Amino acid sequence: MTVLTFLRRGRKDSPATPPVPPREVVVFSGGGSLGAAQVGAIQALFEAGIVPDAVVGCSVGAINAAFVAMDPTAERMMNLETVWRSMTRREVFPDGRFAVARRLATRSTYLYNPIGLRTLFEQCVPLHDLSQTAIPCHVVTTDLIGGTPTWFTSGNPVDVLAASACLPGLFPPVELDGRLYVDGGVSCPVPTQRALDLGAARVWVLNVSRDFHGWADRKMSALDVLLESFAISRSHLGRHSPVVAPGQQIVTLPSLAIGRHDMRDFSKTSRLIAMGREAGRAMVAEELRPKPKRQLEAVPAAPVGAAVAATS
């Protein structure tokens, strides 16, 4: 046996250093065009000096999360606002009525061509792999066959984001690793538990999916019914209580007084960003407000003489 072999056999591998759990994690829910409110909210966090160590996102929230994860700086958050202000319904849902009707007639699996969304993803997250972001980015999708949430932290960003934002019936399912995936909001619209499972000390939940207000008083198309039904399901799924370990806390964005809103409507982006920023500032102020310490009631000490007498 050579000396080198002996040294190799005698060497003990040093134990792997366990990864340090993230302290601050931001969760971005789904919500269609309501995702604009998350832009103002994340800006409020950066204003207060709160920088995430990791982000978790679903559907439109996954897009915001990936954008933030690339470069978590206040300047980048202003760029995110610029992106949202330039977004239009025509860009996200590019096809007209005739194209949609033709797909319905031919029993297509989708109504809208995802080319507009995919182009947007390429511009916002110009990376070869999702794992290349500056901070970890966790994106949830839904396995179309198994019906379970599936997480991605790596892979082609355009494909992963397209899968997470694939509204069933509106956009075609996305194939990843030989399986078909659709919108993460189908199974996990507010992925707070994922952030907690990462060991986060504090989880900031930017949930806009619960701010649902239907359109029951107007004439609705079949597509309207589909979208509103999905919004109702997403809203109820997002109310499940996560399991919080000792030492962890959840801080949730206050509910927004949005009123009736079509998740395909991008004409109210400026208003939503402003509302999200206001709600975000209120959330941060409440969380960082000094908490009064519990004071123990002072008990007067017994006179020395009385104590001596009591022991006599």
PLY file of the C-alpha trace (Angstrom):
ply
format ascii 1.0
element vertex 312
property float x
property float y
property float z
element edge 311
property int vertex1
property int vertex2
end_header
0.00 0.00 0.00
1.49 3.33 -1.01
1.84 6.26 1.34
-0.70 8.22 -0.76
-3.25 5.41 -0.45
-2.67 5.25 3.27
-3.14 9.00 3.60
-6.32 8.86 1.55
-7.73 6.05 3.67
-6.78 7.74 6.88
-8.25 11.11 5.92
-11.63 11.88 7.40
-13.90 14.18 5.48
-14.80 17.22 7.53
-18.52 17.37 8.28
-20.45 19.49 5.81
-21.45 22.87 7.18
-25.24 23.03 7.27
-26.70 25.90 5.27
-27.64 28.96 7.26
-31.44 29.39 7.25
-32.58 32.64 5.65
-33.65 35.31 8.08
-35.97 37.34 5.85
-38.07 35.64 3.16
-40.70 37.34 1.01
-43.66 35.37 -0.33
-45.43 36.55 -3.49
-48.92 35.12 -4.06
-50.71 34.71 -7.36
-53.37 37.17 -8.46
-53.09 38.15 -12.13
-52.87 41.90 -12.68
-53.25 42.41 -8.91
-49.57 41.47 -8.78
-48.89 45.17 -9.41
-49.74 45.81 -5.75
-46.82 43.56 -4.75
-44.48 46.00 -6.51
-45.39 48.82 -4.15
-45.25 46.50 -1.15
-41.75 45.19 -1.91
-40.58 48.76 -2.44
-41.83 49.58 1.06
-39.73 46.74 2.47
-36.59 48.04 0.78
-37.37 51.59 1.95
-37.21 50.24 5.50
-33.91 48.47 4.85
-35.46 45.01 4.79
-33.69 42.94 2.14
-34.85 39.35 1.54
-32.44 36.46 1.83
-34.73 34.36 -0.38
-38.01 34.74 -2.25
-40.92 32.40 -2.89
-43.45 32.96 -5.66
-46.57 31.62 -7.32
-47.96 32.52 -10.74
-47.63 36.28 -11.28
-45.92 36.39 -7.90
-43.25 34.05 -9.25
-42.47 36.63 -11.93
-42.07 39.35 -9.31
-40.03 37.01 -7.12
-37.61 36.09 -9.91
-37.17 39.74 -10.84
-36.33 40.60 -7.24
-34.03 37.60 -6.82
-31.83 38.66 -9.73
-30.70 41.83 -7.97
-32.32 42.56 -4.58
-31.73 46.31 -4.47
-33.97 49.36 -4.12
-33.01 50.47 -7.63
-34.09 47.12 -9.04
-37.47 47.52 -7.35
-37.97 50.78 -9.22
-37.18 48.96 -12.46
-39.86 46.42 -11.58
-42.36 49.27 -11.35
-41.33 50.43 -14.82
-41.93 46.94 -16.19
-45.40 46.79 -14.69
-46.37 50.26 -15.88
-45.55 49.26 -19.46
-47.50 45.98 -19.26
-50.75 45.79 -21.23
-53.58 43.33 -21.61
-52.73 43.00 -25.29
-49.18 41.97 -24.39
-50.26 39.27 -21.93
-53.35 38.10 -23.84
-52.33 38.84 -27.46
-55.00 36.98 -29.39
-58.26 38.51 -30.58
-61.73 36.99 -30.46
-61.40 35.18 -33.76
-58.20 33.40 -32.74
-59.78 32.40 -29.43
-62.96 31.21 -31.17
-60.91 29.15 -33.62
-59.10 27.38 -30.78
-62.39 26.69 -29.07
-63.79 25.22 -32.27
-60.73 23.00 -32.80
-60.80 21.79 -29.18
-57.40 23.26 -28.44
-55.99 22.87 -24.90
-55.58 26.65 -24.60
-57.08 29.94 -25.74
-54.12 32.35 -25.80
-50.67 32.13 -27.33
-48.11 32.51 -24.49
-45.56 34.25 -26.74
-46.19 37.62 -25.08
-45.60 36.26 -21.58
-42.53 34.29 -22.60
-41.01 37.38 -24.24
-41.66 39.32 -21.04
-39.96 36.61 -18.96
-36.92 36.62 -21.25
-36.56 40.37 -20.83
-37.10 40.40 -17.06
-35.00 37.37 -16.14
-32.20 37.12 -18.73
-30.52 34.08 -17.18
-29.67 30.61 -18.49
-30.81 28.97 -15.26
-33.03 30.04 -12.38
-30.32 28.95 -9.94
-28.16 31.86 -11.12
-30.18 34.49 -9.24
-28.40 36.49 -6.54
-30.63 35.02 -3.82
-32.56 31.72 -3.92
-35.83 31.88 -5.83
-38.44 29.18 -5.20
-41.20 28.87 -7.80
-44.27 26.68 -7.40
-46.14 24.99 -10.24
-48.86 22.34 -10.28
-48.32 18.87 -11.70
-51.22 18.51 -14.13
-51.38 14.72 -13.77
-50.60 14.31 -10.08
-52.38 17.49 -8.99
-49.68 18.33 -6.48
-47.52 21.44 -6.05
-44.02 21.07 -7.48
-41.13 23.38 -6.66
-38.36 24.64 -8.91
-35.22 26.49 -7.88
-33.37 25.77 -11.10
-34.10 25.21 -14.77
-34.86 27.43 -17.73
-36.40 30.56 -16.13
-38.76 31.19 -19.04
-40.16 27.65 -18.92
-40.43 27.58 -15.12
-42.18 30.97 -14.93
-44.46 30.10 -17.84
-45.49 26.93 -16.01
-46.16 28.76 -12.75
-48.27 31.40 -14.54
-50.07 29.00 -16.86
-53.73 29.72 -16.14
-55.49 26.43 -16.97
-57.35 26.67 -20.23
-55.96 30.10 -21.08
-52.36 29.10 -21.77
-50.91 25.75 -22.83
-49.46 23.47 -20.14
-45.67 23.58 -19.95
-43.57 20.45 -20.13
-40.71 20.26 -17.63
-38.63 17.14 -17.18
-41.16 15.08 -19.12
-44.21 16.16 -17.10
-46.91 18.75 -17.75
-47.37 21.68 -15.36
-49.93 24.47 -14.95
-50.43 27.48 -12.70
-49.04 27.09 -9.19
-52.16 28.81 -7.89
-54.19 25.68 -8.63
-52.54 23.88 -5.71
-50.61 26.49 -3.69
-51.68 30.12 -4.32
-49.96 31.54 -1.22
-46.79 29.47 -0.61
-46.11 30.66 2.94
-45.37 27.14 4.19
-42.48 26.83 1.75
-40.81 29.89 3.28
-41.31 28.52 6.78
-39.91 25.14 5.75
-36.75 26.92 4.61
-36.26 27.90 8.25
-36.99 31.60 7.77
-37.06 33.65 10.95
-39.48 36.18 9.50
-41.77 35.69 6.50
-43.30 38.68 4.73
-46.43 37.52 2.89
-47.52 39.76 0.00
-50.86 38.08 -0.54
-53.12 39.80 -3.07
-55.11 36.69 -3.98
-57.48 37.08 -1.03
-58.60 40.51 -2.25
-61.24 38.90 -4.45
-64.35 40.73 -5.55
-66.50 38.96 -8.12
-68.57 40.22 -11.01
-71.84 38.45 -10.26
-73.90 41.52 -11.14
-72.74 41.80 -14.73
-73.22 39.73 -17.85
-70.41 37.20 -17.92
-68.85 35.21 -20.75
-67.76 31.60 -20.42
-64.19 32.84 -20.01
-65.26 35.26 -17.27
-66.91 32.40 -15.40
-63.74 30.32 -15.69
-61.50 33.10 -14.41
-63.78 34.10 -11.56
-64.19 30.48 -10.49
-60.42 30.10 -10.42
-60.10 33.31 -8.39
-62.60 32.03 -5.82
-60.74 28.73 -5.51
-57.41 30.51 -5.17
-58.81 32.81 -2.50
-60.09 29.92 -0.38
-56.94 27.81 -0.80
-54.85 30.75 0.37
-56.60 30.81 3.76
-55.02 27.60 5.03
-53.03 28.17 8.19
-49.32 27.30 7.89
-47.34 25.46 10.54
-45.10 27.93 12.35
-42.12 26.66 14.36
-40.86 28.37 17.53
-38.81 31.45 16.66
-40.62 32.05 13.37
-43.10 34.77 12.59
-45.36 35.71 9.70
-46.06 39.31 8.70
-48.93 39.71 6.23
-49.73 42.57 3.90
-52.99 44.26 5.00
-55.98 43.56 2.78
-56.38 46.06 -0.04
-59.67 47.88 -0.67
-59.49 47.18 -4.39
-63.15 46.69 -5.16
-64.23 44.91 -8.33
-61.31 44.01 -10.53
-60.72 41.86 -13.59
-57.45 39.94 -13.22
-56.78 40.62 -16.93
-57.13 44.39 -16.51
-53.78 46.21 -16.53
-55.23 49.71 -16.78
-55.19 50.24 -12.99
-51.52 49.40 -12.46
-50.52 52.82 -11.10
-53.33 52.76 -8.54
-52.49 49.22 -7.47
-48.79 50.01 -7.03
-49.67 53.02 -4.89
-52.10 50.97 -2.79
-49.53 48.23 -2.36
-46.89 50.73 -1.28
-49.23 52.28 1.28
-50.21 48.87 2.65
-46.56 47.79 2.66
-45.51 50.83 4.66
-48.28 50.19 7.16
-47.20 46.55 7.45
-43.57 47.50 8.05
-44.43 50.26 10.52
-46.55 47.90 12.58
-43.93 45.17 12.56
-41.02 47.48 13.47
-42.98 49.49 16.03
-41.34 49.06 19.46
-43.36 46.55 21.41
-44.02 47.43 25.06
-42.15 45.10 27.35
-44.14 43.28 29.97
-43.36 44.77 33.34
-43.41 42.71 36.49
-45.49 44.17 39.27
-43.21 45.58 41.97
-43.74 43.93 45.38
-42.62 46.14 48.31
-39.94 44.51 50.39
-40.86 43.70 53.98
-39.18 45.81 56.66
-36.06 44.20 58.03
-37.48 44.15 61.53
-40.64 42.36 60.39
-38.60 39.73 58.61
-36.54 39.09 61.71
-39.65 38.84 63.85
-41.21 36.38 61.45
-38.27 34.03 61.79
-38.03 34.23 65.55
0 1
1 2
2 3
3 4
4 5
5 6
6 7
7 8
8 9
9 10
10 11
11 12
12 13
13 14
14 15
15 16
16 17
17 18
18 19
19 20
20 21
21 22
22 23
23 24
24 25
25 26
26 27
27 28
28 29
29 30
30 31
31 32
32 33
33 34
34 35
35 36
36 37
37 38
38 39
39 40
40 41
41 42
42 43
43 44
44 45
45 46
46 47
47 48
48 49
49 50
50 51
51 52
52 53
53 54
54 55
55 56
56 57
57 58
58 59
59 60
60 61
61 62
62 63
63 64
64 65
65 66
66 67
67 68
68 69
69 70
70 71
71 72
72 73
73 74
74 75
75 76
76 77
77 78
78 79
79 80
80 81
81 82
82 83
83 84
84 85
85 86
86 87
87 88
88 89
89 90
90 91
91 92
92 93
93 94
94 95
95 96
96 97
97 98
98 99
99 100
100 101
101 102
102 103
103 104
104 105
105 106
106 107
107 108
108 109
109 110
110 111
111 112
112 113
113 114
114 115
115 116
116 117
117 118
118 119
119 120
120 121
121 122
122 123
123 124
124 125
125 126
126 127
127 128
128 129
129 130
130 131
131 132
132 133
133 134
134 135
135 136
136 137
137 138
138 139
139 140
140 141
141 142
142 143
143 144
144 145
145 146
146 147
147 148
148 149
149 150
150 151
151 152
152 153
153 154
154 155
155 156
156 157
157 158
158 159
159 160
160 161
161 162
162 163
163 164
164 165
165 166
166 167
167 168
168 169
169 170
170 171
171 172
172 173
173 174
174 175
175 176
176 177
177 178
178 179
179 180
180 181
181 182
182 183
183 184
184 185
185 186
186 187
187 188
188 189
189 190
190 191
191 192
192 193
193 194
194 195
195 196
196 197
197 198
198 199
199 200
200 201
201 202
202 203
203 204
204 205
205 206
206 207
207 208
208 209
209 210
210 211
211 212
212 213
213 214
214 215
215 216
216 217
217 218
218 219
219 220
220 221
221 222
222 223
223 224
224 225
225 226
226 227
227 228
228 229
229 230
230 231
231 232
232 233
233 234
234 235
235 236
236 237
237 238
238 239
239 240
240 241
241 242
242 243
243 244
244 245
245 246
246 247
247 248
248 249
249 250
250 251
251 252
252 253
253 254
254 255
255 256
256 257
257 258
258 259
259 260
260 261
261 262
262 263
263 264
264 265
265 266
266 267
267 268
268 269
269 270
270 271
271 272
272 273
273 274
274 275
275 276
276 277
277 278
278 279
279 280
280 281
281 282
282 283
283 284
284 285
285 286
286 287
287 288
288 289
289 290
290 291
291 292
292 293
293 294
294 295
295 296
296 297
297 298
298 299
299 300
300 301
301 302
302 303
303 304
304 305
305 306
306 307
307 308
308 309
309 310
310 311
